[in-house]
Amino acid sequence: MSSLPRYPEFAPLSLEMAREITPCLTRLPDGISEFSFAGFYLFRERYGYQVSLKDNLLIVLGERDGKRFFVTPCCSVDKETVATLFEGRDYWKLISPTFLCCNRMLIEGWGYTVEADRDNYDYLYLRSDLATLSGKKYHKKKNHVNAFLLAYPDYSTRPLDRETVPDALEVLESWVSHEERPEETDYRAAREALELIDAFEMSGIVLYVKGIPVAWCLAEPLAGGRIAAVHFEKAKVEYRGAYQFINYLFAQSLPESVEFVNREQDLGDEGMRQAKLTYRPSGFVEKYRAVRAANAATSQP
């Protein structure tokens, strides 16, 4: 029996829906970081996600900062469905380049304006670049790595799995204790990802110094395994260079079949944008949104 309601009925996301939703997402070619079951499920409360299935079209409704939106991760859409979804909603979110390439003229012909959503572009890095940090452009990053090695030569790593989840949780609690507004961070999603680690197709590593856990990261394969999307990366702030070092080690741990590492978006935060740019991205996973043509000038990010 299907756990997904049929359009026009919607229901909140549940773990039971993974079996039906995952196949709709794994075949997508662009590598958009949100387009996985974990990506939707772990942030279901933040965005109030509800889902429905119309034939083979997965439809996701959400809301953020008083603005309501809908997402259609894959497959074709029709004018009537889009018009109905826009009733009482402000924008159509996370339109992929592949989808837009085939449908832009159609969407604009229906009376909608398509806009680049730069704040939500995912940052793409060559796995080989992050795993070697070679060349002048990575000189400062390599210095951080070397400084960590000098300070903590007796480091070790273990896979992030059910056995090491308590260690990762210890790091997470240490990290969040330094956050002024923990409710505005991804703390709850990260904790749930660890607690439900067996429910998702994610993998990662935990970094230790003298047996003490100091950092961890958790990633998921996208675009048929060509891209690894790092959903969470946390470290204890007192271990200088831990973020750079676990980034470096995790890239080394990935198989050569992984061409790119997706380190997600900056959400328009200037500090985060500069930090992501210092790793010299090789490109971006572009994302677009559509609004009613009359509302294009007043739409919000």
C-alpha positions, -999 to 999 in steps of 0.1 A, spaced: 0 0 0 13 35 -9 23 58 19 22 88 -4 -11 107 -8 -23 112 -44 -27 147 -56 -45 170 -47 -42 155 -12 -10 163 8 6 148 40 36 156 62 67 136 54 73 103 72 100 78 72 77 53 56 77 74 25 114 69 18 108 38 -3 86 57 -28 103 91 -27 139 80 -30 135 65 -66 120 98 -77 152 116 -66 182 93 -72 179 95 -110 181 133 -111 213 144 -129 220 179 -115 232 170 -79 210 195 -61 218 191 -24 181 193 -13 170 166 -37 173 135 -15 149 119 9 172 129 38 174 164 25 137 169 27 130 147 58 156 162 81 144 197 74 107 189 73 99 209 105 119 240 94 100 242 62 68 225 71 71 201 42 41 182 29 42 159 -1 19 145 -28 23 123 -59 5 131 -92 12 102 -116 50 102 -115 53 139 -104 65 144 -68 52 177 -54 65 192 -22 49 221 -4 68 243 21 69 276 39 97 298 52 98 334 66 61 338 59 64 328 22 48 297 8 64 277 -20 62 245 -39 89 222 -54 87 197 -83 120 178 -82 114 157 -113 93 148 -143 71 171 -164 44 195 -153 13 209 -169 -1 244 -170 -32 235 -149 -12 218 -121 12 247 -119 -16 273 -118 -33 253 -90 -1 251 -70 4 288 -73 -29 295 -57 -20 308 -23 17 303 -28 44 328 -36 69 310 -57 81 278 -73 114 268 -57 145 247 -66 140 245 -104 170 226 -117 190 236 -148 181 203 -166 144 209 -160 147 245 -170 165 237 -202 135 218 -215 107 239 -200 118 275 -197 99 288 -227 68 268 -216 69 283 -181 74 318 -193 46 313 -218 23 304 -190 29 339 -175 57 332 -149 91 348 -146 121 326 -140 149 340 -117 183 327 -107 183 319 -70 220 327 -63 217 324 -25 208 288 -29 234 278 -55 254 247 -43 291 250 -43 309 223 -63 345 213 -58 367 188 -76 372 159 -52 408 156 -64 414 193 -54 401 189 -19 420 156 -14 454 171 -24 451 209 -17 480 213 -42 490 246 -58 491 282 -48 453 286 -46 452 261 -17 483 273 1 465 287 31 443 256 34 473 233 33 489 254 60 459 248 83 462 211 75 499 210 83 494 230 115 468 204 126 492 176 118 519 193 138 497 200 168 480 166 168 502 140 151 484 112 170 450 117 152 429 88 140 396 84 121 368 59 121 337 55 98 307 74 110 283 45 118 260 33 146 290 25 168 306 60 164 273 80 166 278 87 203 312 103 195 297 124 168 269 135 191 295 146 217 311 168 191 277 182 180 268 192 216 302 209 220 297 228 188 261 240 196 272 252 230 291 280 213 262 291 191 243 322 202 210 311 184 211 273 183 174 273 171 185 290 139 212 265 131 210 230 116 216 214 151 182 196 152 186 182 117 222 171 123 212 154 156 184 136 139 206 126 110 229 109 135 202 93 155 186 79 123 218 71 105 207 37 94 176 52 77 195 72 51 221 64 24 247 86 40 283 80 51 310 99 68 340 99 91 348 109 127 381 125 136 398 117 169 428 132 188 442 108 214 409 89 212 388 120 219 363 128 191 369 163 177 351 165 143 328 146 120 311 149 86 282 132 69 276 131 32 253 115 6 258 104 -30 239 123 -56 237 122 -94 243 85 -96 273 87 -73 292 113 -93 287 139 -66 291 136 -28 269 162 -10 283 171 25 251 177 45 268 182 79 303 190 92 309 198 128 340 203 149 351 213 184 362 249 182 392 244 205 409 221 180 423 247 156 423 235 120 399 206 126 374 218 100 401 220 73 416 187 83 384 167 82 374 183 49 408 171 35 405 136 50 370 131 39 378 140 3 407 115 4 383 88 17 359 91 -13 363 67 -42 377 81 -75 343 75 -91 332 106 -71 341 136 -93 327 164 -73 320 174 -37 289 195 -32 292 216 -1 258 231 -4 247 268 -4 256 299 15 219 311 19 231 347 12 252 348 43 283 369 33 306 353 58 296 318 47 299 329 10 335 341 15 344 309 34 331 287 6 348 308 -20 382 304 -3 381 267 -13 379 278 -50 348 261 -63 351 245 -97 315 255 -104 280 256 -90 248 236 -90 225 264 -102 190 267 -89 161 288 -101 127 299 -90 96 311 -108 71 337 -97 40 352 -113 52 377 -139 34 406 -121 52 397 -88 87 394 -102 99 429 -90 87 423 -55 96 387 -49 117 378 -19 146 353 -16 
